[in-house]
Amino acid sequence: MFATLHDKLNAVFKKIKGQAKITEDNIKDAVKQVRLALLEADVNYKVVKKFISAVQEKALGEEVLKSLTPDQVFIKIVHDELVNVLGGDDQSTKIKLNPIPPTKIMLVGLQGSGKTTTAGKLAKYFQKNGKDVLLVADDIYRPAAIDQLEILGKQLKVDVFSKRDEQDAVKIAKEAVQHAKSAAKDVVIIDTAGRLHIDETLMEELKNIKEAINPDEILFVADAMTGQDAVNVAKTFNEMLDITGVILTKLDGDARGGAALSIREVTGKPLKFVGTGEKLDAFEPFYPDRMASRILGMGDIVTLVEMAQDAIEEDEAEKLATKIQKKGLDFNDMLQQMKMIKKMGSFESILKLLPGFSGLGNIDVDESNFKRIEAIINSMTPLERTNYKILNASRKRRIAKGSGTSVSEVNKLIQQLQQMNKMMKKFKKQFSGKDKIDKNMLKNLFR
C-alpha cells in the first residue's frame, strides 16, 4: 500500500544525504517534497499541514544543524512525526476487556467494508488469546451476511447467535448478550448492518443497539482502498455514535495509504487493528511505531518475531532441539520447518516485514519452489528422509520421477540440508559459548 509514498520519501532523504549539513534552504526544499508526497498519497490536507509544520520546526533546531549525519536525523524526525500522526504511544489502541465478562464489541460501517469477515478475524484473534467468543449475526436486511458469519463460525469452531425470523436488530443484540452471559462467553462480537451510504434509518438502529447493550467497544470498519472517503465516513460515524476505534481492512491493497495516515487525526479515535489479507489470520493489532517503520522501509522485525513465536510450538521446538543435538536435521525436519513458515503467512508477507522490503509494492516471490521441495521429500521413503547418505543415483532418479522434478533439483535439496546442518553446528558454537542446542537457541534464529 505504501510503495509510492516510500519511494518518494526515500528520494527526499537521498537528496539531503548529499548535503554537508542541514540548512534552512535544503530543509525548505525537502519539506516541500515531503508535503507533495503526502498529498499524492491522499493524506488529508489538514493532517499534512500539521505534520509538515512539526517536521520543519524540529528540523531547524540546533541539534539538527550540528549533526554530522543530517539525512539520518531528518529520517528520524519524519519517522517520529509519522508515529505521532498514527497515534503515538496512546494505550487506547488496545481493546478494553470488561473485568466482568462478556466484553461487548459492536462492529459498524458501510456495506462492503468487510465487517463480517472482520468479525471472523477478530474472533480468531481473541481465540488465540484464550478467550471464548460468541459471534452475533445482527444484519437483519442481508441474509447472505448471516450465512457468511455462520460459515466463518463453523470454520473457527466459534458459536454464532442468529435469529433469521426476527426483524428487530435491537432485540437480537439484547438476546445475544443474555445468551453470552448464560453461556459464560468472554467476548461478544456483534456484526451490525451496513448501507451503501449513511442514512438516518441505519444510524437510528445503531444508536438504539448501543443504548440497549452499552458496548465496551464500538469499532468502525473502514476499507483502506476508499481513501479519504473512508476517513470522512469514519468522522460521521464518530459524530453519531462516539466510536472507540477503527479497524482498517485491505491494507495489503494498492491504495495510496492516505486513510491510514489521516483517520486518527481527523476522528480523534485510534486505529486498533488492520486487515492485511484475505485469510482469517491476516489480521493484526495496530502499532503506530511499527507502521511508521514499514512506511519508511525500515521493516517490522518485532511483528515478524511475534509471528515466528506463534508458529513455533513449544514442544515441537523442544523435540527439534534434542534431535539436532544428537543426529542433526533430516528431511522430515525440513518439511516441518516449511510448515512453520506457512503458518506465519505467505513468503511475500514475511519479506515485507524485513528492512528494505517493507516499503515496496508487490514482491514477486515464486512460492512454487516450496511445492517442488515438498514433492521431492514426499517422494522419498521413510528411511531416505531420515538418512540422505543412502540416496544413490538410482534412488535419486526414482525420487525425481515421482516428484516431477529433475535429479539436479534433488541434488540441490540434499546440498541445502547439508548446509543447514553446518549452519546449526556453527550456531551452537557461537551461542554464548554454549555447547548445547536448546529450544531458546532455535527461537533466536528468528531474532
C-alpha positions in Angstrom: 0.0 0.0 0.0 2.7 2.5 0.9 5.1 1.7 -2.0 4.7 5.1 -3.8 4.9 7.1 -0.5 8.0 5.1 0.5 9.7 5.8 -2.9 9.0 9.5 -2.8 10.2 9.9 0.8 13.4 8.0 0.2 14.1 10.2 -2.8 13.9 13.2 -0.5 16.2 11.6 2.1 18.8 10.8 -0.7 19.0 14.5 -1.6 19.7 15.5 1.9 22.3 12.7 2.2 24.4 14.6 -0.3 24.5 17.8 1.8 27.3 18.6 4.1 24.8 19.9 6.7 21.2 20.8 7.0 20.4 24.3 6.2 17.3 26.4 6.0 17.3 26.2 2.2 17.7 22.5 1.7 15.2 21.8 4.5 12.7 24.0 2.8 13.0 22.0 -0.4 12.9 18.7 1.4 9.9 19.6 3.4 8.1 20.8 0.2 8.8 17.4 -1.4 7.5 15.5 1.7 4.4 17.7 1.6 3.8 16.7 -2.1 4.5 13.0 -1.3 1.9 13.0 1.4 -0.8 14.9 -0.6 -0.2 12.5 -3.5 -0.7 9.6 -1.1 -4.2 11.0 -0.4 -3.4 12.2 3.1 -5.9 14.7 4.5 -4.6 18.2 3.7 -5.1 19.4 7.4 -3.1 16.4 8.6 -0.4 17.2 6.0 -0.2 20.9 7.2 0.2 19.9 10.8 2.7 17.2 10.0 4.9 19.5 7.9 4.8 22.2 10.4 6.1 19.9 13.1 8.8 18.4 10.9 10.0 21.8 9.8 10.2 23.1 13.4 12.2 20.2 14.6 14.5 20.0 11.5 15.6 23.6 12.0 16.6 23.0 15.6 20.1 23.4 16.9 20.6 19.6 17.3 20.0 19.0 13.6 22.1 21.9 12.4 25.1 20.5 14.3 24.5 16.9 13.2 27.2 15.1 11.2 24.6 12.9 9.5 21.7 15.3 8.6 19.9 12.7 6.5 19.7 10.2 9.4 18.4 12.9 11.7 15.8 14.1 9.2 14.6 10.5 8.7 14.2 10.1 12.4 12.2 13.4 12.6 9.9 12.2 9.8 9.6 8.8 11.5 8.7 10.3 14.9 6.1 12.6 13.4 4.6 9.7 11.4 4.3 7.8 14.7 2.5 10.9 16.3 0.1 11.1 13.4 -0.7 7.4 13.5 -1.4 7.6 17.3 1.9 7.9 19.2 2.1 5.7 22.3 -1.6 6.0 23.1 -2.7 3.0 25.0 -6.3 3.4 23.7 -5.2 1.3 20.6 -5.7 -1.7 22.8 -9.1 -3.4 23.2 -10.7 -2.7 26.6 -11.7 -6.1 28.1 -14.5 -5.8 30.6 -13.5 -7.2 34.0 -17.0 -8.6 34.3 -17.5 -10.7 31.1 -18.6 -10.6 28.5 -16.8 -7.8 26.7 -19.3 -6.5 24.1 -17.9 -5.3 20.8 -20.1 -3.6 18.1 -18.7 -3.6 14.5 -20.2 -0.7 12.4 -19.6 0.6 9.0 -20.8 0.8 5.4 -21.9 -2.2 3.4 -18.9 -3.8 1.6 -16.3 -2.5 4.1 -15.5 -6.0 5.3 -17.4 -6.1 8.6 -18.5 -9.7 8.5 -15.0 -11.0 7.5 -13.5 -8.7 10.2 -15.9 -10.2 12.8 -14.4 -13.6 12.0 -10.8 -12.3 12.1 -11.5 -10.6 15.4 -12.9 -13.8 16.8 -9.8 -15.7 15.8 -7.6 -13.0 17.4 -9.4 -13.5 20.7 -9.4 -17.3 20.3 -5.6 -17.2 20.1 -5.6 -15.2 23.3 -7.6 -17.9 25.1 -11.0 -16.2 25.0 -14.3 -17.9 24.4 -16.1 -15.9 21.7 -19.7 -15.5 20.6 -20.4 -14.1 17.1 -23.7 -12.3 16.6 -25.4 -12.0 13.2 -27.3 -8.7 13.6 -27.7 -7.7 10.0 -31.5 -8.2 9.5 -31.5 -6.9 5.9 -28.9 -9.2 4.3 -29.5 -13.0 4.7 -26.1 -13.5 3.0 -24.4 -11.8 5.9 -25.9 -14.3 8.3 -24.8 -17.2 6.1 -21.3 -15.8 5.8 -21.0 -15.4 9.6 -22.3 -19.0 10.2 -19.7 -20.4 7.7 -17.0 -18.4 9.5 -18.2 -19.7 12.8 -18.0 -23.4 11.7 -14.6 -22.8 10.3 -13.3 -21.3 13.6 -15.4 -23.6 15.8 -17.0 -20.5 17.3 -20.7 -20.2 18.3 -22.8 -17.9 16.2 -26.1 -16.4 17.6 -28.6 -15.7 14.8 -32.4 -15.3 14.6 -33.4 -15.4 10.9 -37.1 -14.7 11.5 -36.5 -11.7 13.8 -36.7 -8.3 12.3 -35.7 -6.2 15.3 -31.9 -5.8 15.4 -32.0 -4.3 18.9 -33.9 -7.3 20.3 -31.4 -9.7 18.6 -28.4 -7.8 20.2 -30.0 -7.9 23.7 -30.9 -11.6 23.5 -27.4 -12.3 22.2 -25.8 -10.6 25.2 -28.0 -12.5 27.6 -27.1 -15.8 25.8 -23.4 -14.9 26.1 -23.8 -14.3 29.9 -25.6 -17.6 30.4 -23.0 -19.5 28.3 -20.1 -17.8 30.1 -18.6 -16.3 27.0 -15.7 -13.9 27.4 -16.3 -11.8 24.3 -19.4 -11.0 22.2 -18.8 -9.6 18.6 -21.9 -8.0 17.0 -21.9 -7.8 13.3 -24.3 -5.0 12.5 -26.0 -4.0 9.3 -24.4 -1.6 6.8 -25.6 0.6 3.9 -24.1 1.7 0.7 -24.3 5.2 2.2 -25.1 6.8 5.5 -28.8 7.3 6.2 -31.0 8.1 9.2 -32.5 4.6 9.5 -29.1 3.0 9.8 -27.8 5.4 12.4 -31.0 5.3 14.4 -30.8 1.5 14.5 -27.1 1.6 15.6 -27.9 4.2 18.3 -30.7 2.0 19.6 -28.4 -1.1 19.8 -25.7 1.0 21.5 -28.3 2.2 24.1 -29.7 -1.3 24.7 -26.4 -3.2 25.3 -24.0 -0.5 26.3 -21.0 -1.9 24.3 -17.4 -1.8 25.7 -16.1 -1.1 22.1 -17.7 0.4 19.0 -15.3 -0.3 16.2 -15.7 1.4 12.8 -14.6 -0.9 10.0 -13.2 1.0 7.0 -12.0 -0.1 3.6 -8.5 1.4 3.1 -9.0 1.2 -0.6 -11.6 4.0 -0.5 -9.0 6.6 0.7 -10.4 9.9 2.1 -14.0 8.6 1.7 -13.2 6.2 4.5 -11.9 9.0 6.6 -15.0 11.2 6.0 -17.4 8.3 6.7 -15.5 7.4 9.9 -15.8 11.0 11.0 -19.6 10.9 10.5 -20.0 7.6 12.4 -17.9 9.0 15.2 -20.1 12.1 15.5 -23.2 9.9 15.6 -22.1 7.0 17.7 -18.9 8.1 19.5 -16.9 5.2 18.2 -14.0 3.9 20.3 -11.7 2.9 17.5 -11.2 2.0 13.8 -10.3 -1.3 12.0 -8.8 -0.7 8.6 -9.3 -3.5 6.1 -7.4 -4.3 2.8 -4.1 -2.7 4.0 -2.4 -5.2 1.6 -4.1 -3.5 -1.4 -2.6 -1.0 -3.8 -4.3 2.1 -2.4 -2.1 5.1 -1.6 -2.3 4.9 2.2 -3.9 8.2 2.9 -6.7 6.7 5.0 -4.2 5.0 7.4 -2.3 8.3 7.9 -5.4 10.5 8.3 -8.0 8.6 10.2 -6.6 9.1 13.7 -6.0 12.8 13.3 -9.4 13.5 11.7 -11.6 11.4 14.0 -9.5 11.6 17.2 -10.0 7.9 17.6 -7.3 5.3 17.4 -6.7 2.6 14.8 -6.9 -0.7 16.7 -6.5 -3.4 14.1 -5.6 -3.7 10.4 -6.6 -6.4 7.9 -3.5 -7.5 5.8 -5.0 -10.1 3.6 -8.0 -12.4 2.8 -7.1 -15.2 5.3 -8.6 -15.1 8.8 -5.1 -14.8 10.4 -4.2 -11.9 8.1 -5.2 -9.5 10.9 -3.0 -7.8 13.5 -3.2 -5.2 16.2 -2.1 -1.7 15.1 1.1 -0.3 16.4 1.9 3.3 15.2 5.7 2.9 15.6 5.7 -0.4 13.6 3.6 1.1 10.8 5.8 4.2 10.6 8.8 1.9 10.2 7.1 0.0 7.4 6.2 3.2 5.5 9.9 4.3 5.6 11.1 0.8 4.5 12.7 0.1 7.9 10.8 -3.2 8.3 8.9 -4.6 11.3 11.1 -7.1 12.9 9.0 -7.1 16.2 5.9 -8.3 14.3 8.0 -10.9 12.4 9.3 -12.3 15.7 5.8 -12.5 17.2 4.6 -14.4 14.1 7.5 -16.8 14.4 6.8 -17.4 18.1 3.1 -18.1 17.3 4.1 -20.6 14.5 6.7 -22.5 16.6 5.1 -24.8 19.2 7.0 -25.1 22.4 7.0 -28.9 22.5 8.0 -29.1 18.8 10.9 -26.7 19.4 12.0 -28.9 22.3 11.9 -32.1 20.2 13.7 -30.5 17.3 16.4 -29.1 19.6 17.1 -32.6 21.1 17.1 -34.2 17.7 19.6 -31.6 16.3 21.9 -32.2 19.3 22.0 -36.0 18.7 21.7 -36.5 15.0 21.3 -33.3 13.1 18.5 -32.3 10.8 16.8 -34.6 8.3 14.3 -34.2 5.5 11.4 -34.7 8.0 12.7 -31.6 9.9 13.0 -29.6 6.7 9.3 -30.4 5.9 8.3 -29.4 9.4 10.1 -26.1 9.2 8.3 -25.3 5.9 5.0 -25.9 7.6 6.0 -23.5 10.3 6.8 -20.8 7.7 3.4 -21.4 6.0 1.7 -20.9 9.4 3.3 -17.4 9.5 1.7 -16.5 6.2 2.9 -16.1 2.6 6.6 -15.7 1.9 5.8 -12.4 0.4 4.1 -11.1 3.6 7.1 -12.2 5.6 9.5 -10.4 3.3 7.6 -7.2 3.6 8.4 -7.1 7.4 12.2 -7.2 6.7 14.1 -3.9 6.4 14.5 -2.8 2.8 11.4 -4.7 1.7 8.6 -3.2 3.8 8.0 -0.1 1.7 8.0 -2.0 -1.6 4.8 -2.8 -3.6 4.0 -6.3 -4.7 7.1 -8.6 -4.3 7.2 -11.3 -6.9 8.0 -14.5 -5.0 7.9 -17.9 -6.7 6.3 -19.9 -4.0 6.1 -22.9 -6.3 9.7 -23.7 -5.2 8.2 -24.7 -1.8 5.8 -27.1 -3.6 8.6 -28.7 -5.5 10.6 -29.3 -2.3 7.5 -30.8 -0.7 7.0 -33.1 -3.7 10.6 -34.3 -3.6 10.5 -35.1 0.1 7.1 -36.8 -0.2 8.6 -39.0 -2.9 11.2 -40.4 -0.6 10.8 -43.5 1.6 10.7 -43.0 5.4 14.3 -44.3 5.5 15.5 -41.9 2.8 14.0 -39.0 4.7 16.0 -39.8 7.8 19.3 -40.7 6.1 20.1 -38.8 3.0 23.5 -40.6 2.7 21.8 -43.7 1.2 20.5 -41.6 -1.7 22.5 -43.1 -4.6 22.0 -42.4 -8.3 19.1 -44.9 -8.8 17.2 -43.6 -5.8 17.6 -40.0 -6.9 16.2 -40.9 -10.4 13.2 -42.6 -8.8 12.6 -39.6 -6.5 12.9 -37.1 -9.4 10.5 -39.1 -11.5 8.0 -39.5 -8.6 8.0 -35.7 -7.8 8.0 -34.5 -11.4 11.4 -32.8 -10.9 15.0 -33.4 -12.1 17.9 -35.2 -10.5 19.8 -31.9 -10.3 16.9 -30.5 -8.1 17.1 -33.5 -5.8 20.9 -33.0 -5.5 20.3 -29.3 -4.8 17.9 -30.1 -1.9 20.4 -32.6 -0.4 23.1 -29.8 -0.5 20.6 -27.4 1.2 20.1 -30.0 4.0 23.9 -30.4 4.4 24.3 -26.6 4.6 21.6 -26.3 7.2 23.4 -28.8 9.4 26.7 -27.0 9.0 24.9 -23.7 10.0 23.5 -25.3 13.1 26.9 -26.6 14.2 28.4 -23.1 13.8 25.4 -21.6 15.6 25.9 -24.0 18.5 29.5 -22.9 19.0 28.7 -19.2 18.7 25.7 -19.1 21.0 27.1 -17.6 24.2 29.9 -20.2 24.4 27.3 -22.9 24.9 27.9 -26.4 23.6 24.3 -27.5 23.8 21.5 -26.6 21.5 18.2 -25.9 23.2 14.8 -24.5 22.2 15.7 -20.9 23.1 18.6 -21.1 20.6 16.2 -22.2 17.9 13.9 -19.3 18.7 16.8 -16.9 18.5 17.2 -17.9 14.8 14.2 -15.7 14.2 15.5 -12.6 16.1 
